[in-house]
Amino acid sequence: MRLTGKEKEVPLVSIFTPTYNRAYTLGRLYESLIIQQQPHDSVEWVIVDDGSTDGTADLVKQWGADSKAPFKIFYIYQENQGKHVAWNTALDNVSGELFFPIDSDDYLVSNALRQVKVMYQKSNKQQNLMGFSGVRVFPGGDFSGGKLNDSTINYIDYSPTDRLSKGISGDLAEVFFTERIKRYPFPVYRDEKFVPEAVVYNRFSNDGYRIRGFGIPLYHCEYLEDGYTKNVNSLLIRNWKGYSLYIRELMHCSSSLVSKMMPLGGYCYRYLLKCLHLYK
């Protein structure tokens, strides 16, 4: 359902936000979109609501009627199925050349979309690229990215399976070429609600695609108590099929043995927790 914005040419950027009972944080992302230092007719915002019961729909409808929002807003509701299904749903509905996922508890830096356009221009002609990435800004001002923040480096081309060996660390702010990332939908298990993002990342990495990493901040990131990072053990154990798929495929991917050891150790540890029911 399109809530606002005039019909115009294909936008450059489709910002995708999955959300579940995050009405209390979603407004911060909305306001950060409003103040972007770039014409908004090159942007659409696709919100996939994964079964919220906190008034998220009414909140987004208010924004759709807000004259401050010159960009297009699309709101899609689905029964609670998980973020990975929301990702697939978004890719079935976006129209932009770029697919830019931003979680509902994150928000853009003031010049983020201008920087996305610059990075796009430096990456667009490369056939082996799945997209490009900037870095995230954490509370306190620290950046993710590791070596990407070296002022002497313009960018580093990396794959998700070799980035640690190149000194790239932490969660990054990825932007994908829409038509390419559409070839790699998340697998879906009807009785589970989570599949690690690394399943998709490892699959396109094994097919030879890379990401061009820049040490440029794109959005502020905060790990909340109800988020994935704070509840990783329980989330992975309760969604064992998706987690096991990730481990199986990781063991056959092109990354080094050393880079596989930590995920494999984590799998063994969580299997023990699962057997002993020592998780919440």
C-alpha positions in Angstrom: 0.0 0.0 0.0 1.5 3.3 -1.1 0.9 5.9 1.6 2.4 9.1 0.2 4.4 10.6 -2.6 3.7 11.3 -6.3 4.3 8.7 -9.0 7.7 9.6 -10.5 10.6 7.9 -12.1 12.2 4.8 -10.6 13.9 5.8 -7.4 17.6 5.3 -6.9 17.3 4.0 -3.3 14.7 1.7 -1.7 15.2 1.9 2.0 13.8 -1.3 3.6 12.8 -1.4 7.3 11.5 -4.5 8.9 9.7 -3.8 12.2 8.0 -5.7 15.0 6.4 -3.7 17.8 9.0 -0.9 17.4 6.6 2.1 17.1 8.6 3.6 20.0 11.8 3.8 17.9 10.6 4.0 14.3 9.9 7.7 14.5 13.6 8.4 14.9 14.4 6.8 11.6 11.5 8.8 10.0 12.9 12.1 11.2 16.3 11.2 10.0 14.9 10.6 6.5 13.1 14.0 6.6 16.3 15.9 7.1 18.4 14.2 4.4 20.6 16.6 2.4 19.4 15.2 -0.9 16.3 15.5 -3.1 13.8 13.0 -1.8 12.3 12.0 -5.1 15.2 9.5 -5.5 14.1 7.6 -2.4 11.3 5.3 -1.3 10.8 3.8 2.1 9.4 0.3 2.3 8.3 -0.7 5.8 7.4 -4.4 6.3 5.5 -4.8 9.5 6.0 -8.4 10.9 2.8 -8.6 12.8 3.1 -5.6 15.2 0.3 -5.0 17.8 1.5 -1.7 19.1 -0.1 0.8 16.7 2.7 0.8 14.1 0.2 0.9 11.3 -1.6 4.0 12.6 1.7 5.7 13.1 2.9 5.1 9.5 -0.5 6.2 8.2 0.0 9.6 10.0 3.4 10.0 8.2 1.8 9.2 4.9 -0.5 12.2 5.4 2.4 14.4 6.5 3.4 17.1 4.0 7.0 16.9 5.5 7.5 13.6 3.8 8.1 14.2 0.1 9.4 10.7 -0.5 7.2 7.7 -1.1 6.3 5.5 1.9 5.1 1.9 1.4 3.6 0.0 4.3 3.2 -3.8 4.0 1.8 -5.9 6.9 2.5 -9.6 7.2 1.7 -12.1 9.9 4.6 -12.6 12.2 7.1 -14.8 10.3 10.5 -13.2 11.0 12.8 -10.6 9.6 14.1 -12.9 6.8 10.6 -13.3 5.4 10.1 -9.5 5.7 13.3 -9.1 3.6 11.9 -11.4 0.9 8.7 -9.5 0.9 10.4 -6.2 0.5 12.5 -7.5 -2.4 9.3 -8.5 -4.1 7.9 -5.0 -3.8 10.8 -2.5 -4.1 11.5 -0.5 -7.3 14.8 1.3 -6.5 18.1 0.4 -8.1 19.6 0.1 -4.7 18.3 -1.9 -1.7 19.3 -0.3 1.6 18.2 -2.3 4.7 17.9 -0.2 7.9 16.5 -1.7 11.1 13.7 0.0 13.0 16.0 1.0 15.9 18.6 2.7 13.7 18.6 6.1 12.1 20.5 7.8 9.3 23.3 10.3 9.7 22.4 13.7 8.1 24.2 13.2 4.8 23.7 9.4 4.5 21.8 9.4 1.2 24.2 11.8 -0.4 27.1 9.5 0.6 25.1 6.5 -0.8 25.0 8.2 -4.2 28.7 8.9 -4.1 29.5 5.3 -3.2 27.1 4.1 -5.9 29.0 6.1 -8.5 32.2 4.5 -7.5 30.8 1.0 -7.6 28.1 0.9 -10.3 30.1 -0.5 -13.2 31.7 -3.4 -11.4 30.1 -6.7 -12.4 31.5 -8.7 -9.5 30.0 -6.4 -6.9 26.8 -7.3 -5.0 26.8 -3.7 -3.6 28.8 -1.5 -1.2 28.9 -0.7 2.4 29.5 2.2 4.8 30.0 1.9 8.5 27.8 2.2 11.5 28.0 4.7 14.4 27.5 3.3 17.9 26.5 5.2 21.1 29.6 7.1 22.2 30.7 7.8 18.6 32.7 4.7 17.8 32.6 3.4 14.2 32.4 -0.2 13.0 34.6 -1.3 10.1 38.1 -1.8 11.5 40.6 -1.1 8.8 37.9 0.7 6.7 38.4 3.7 9.0 42.0 4.1 8.0 42.1 7.6 6.5 44.6 6.4 3.8 42.2 3.9 2.4 39.5 4.9 -0.2 37.8 1.5 -0.2 38.4 -2.2 0.2 36.7 -4.9 -1.9 35.8 -7.9 0.3 33.6 -10.9 0.5 31.6 -11.7 3.7 33.8 -14.8 4.0 37.2 -13.1 3.8 36.6 -9.7 5.4 38.2 -10.6 8.8 41.4 -11.5 7.0 41.4 -8.0 5.5 41.0 -6.3 8.8 37.3 -5.4 8.4 35.3 -5.9 11.6 31.9 -5.3 13.1 28.5 -4.9 11.6 28.5 -2.8 8.5 25.8 -0.7 6.7 25.4 -2.5 3.4 23.6 -1.3 0.3 22.9 -3.8 -2.4 22.2 -3.7 -6.1 18.6 -4.7 -6.1 18.5 -6.9 -9.2 21.5 -8.8 -8.0 20.4 -9.4 -4.4 17.0 -10.5 -5.6 18.7 -13.7 -6.9 19.4 -14.7 -3.3 16.2 -14.9 -1.3 16.2 -16.3 2.2 15.2 -19.9 2.6 12.0 -20.1 4.7 11.0 -22.8 7.2 7.3 -22.7 8.0 7.8 -23.6 11.7 10.7 -21.2 12.3 11.0 -17.4 12.3 14.7 -16.7 11.9 17.5 -17.5 9.4 20.9 -15.8 9.8 21.7 -13.2 7.3 25.1 -14.9 6.7 23.3 -17.6 4.8 22.5 -15.1 2.0 25.9 -13.4 2.3 27.8 -16.6 2.1 25.9 -17.8 -0.9 26.6 -14.8 -3.1 30.2 -14.7 -1.8 30.6 -18.3 -3.0 29.4 -17.2 -6.4 32.2 -14.7 -6.6 30.4 -11.5 -5.6 32.2 -8.9 -3.4 31.2 -5.8 -1.5 33.0 -2.5 -1.8 33.6 -1.2 1.7 34.0 2.5 2.5 34.8 3.9 5.9 31.9 6.4 5.6 29.3 6.5 8.4 25.7 5.9 7.1 23.6 5.4 10.2 23.5 5.3 14.0 23.1 1.8 15.5 22.0 0.8 19.0 21.5 -2.8 20.2 18.3 -2.8 22.2 17.3 -5.3 24.9 14.6 -6.8 22.6 16.9 -7.1 19.6 18.8 -9.9 17.9 22.2 -9.2 19.4 21.0 -9.2 23.0 19.1 -12.5 22.5 21.3 -14.4 20.0 21.5 -17.7 21.9 17.8 -18.1 22.4 17.0 -17.0 18.8 19.4 -19.4 17.2 18.4 -22.4 19.4 14.7 -21.8 18.8 15.3 -21.6 15.0 17.6 -24.6 14.8 16.9 -25.5 11.1 17.9 -22.1 9.8 20.9 -22.0 12.1 22.0 -25.5 11.1 21.7 -24.6 7.5 24.1 -21.7 8.0 26.7 -23.9 9.7 26.4 -26.6 7.0 26.9 -24.2 4.2 29.7 -22.3 6.0 31.6 -25.6 6.2 31.5 -25.8 2.4 32.2 -22.2 1.6 35.4 -20.7 0.4 36.5 -19.1 3.7 39.5 -20.3 5.6 39.4 -23.1 8.2 40.4 -20.6 10.9 37.4 -18.4 10.1 35.1 -21.4 10.4 36.3 -22.5 13.8 34.5 -19.8 15.9 31.0 -20.3 14.3 31.5 -24.1 14.6 32.4 -23.7 18.3 29.4 -21.6 18.9 27.2 -24.2 17.3 28.5 -26.9 19.5 28.0 -24.7 22.6 24.4 -23.9 21.6 23.7 -27.6 20.9 24.7 -28.3 24.5 22.4 -25.5 25.7 19.6 -26.9 23.6 20.1 -30.5 24.9 20.1 -29.2 28.5 17.3 -26.7 28.0 19.6 -24.0 29.4 18.3 -21.0 27.4 15.4 -18.6 27.8 
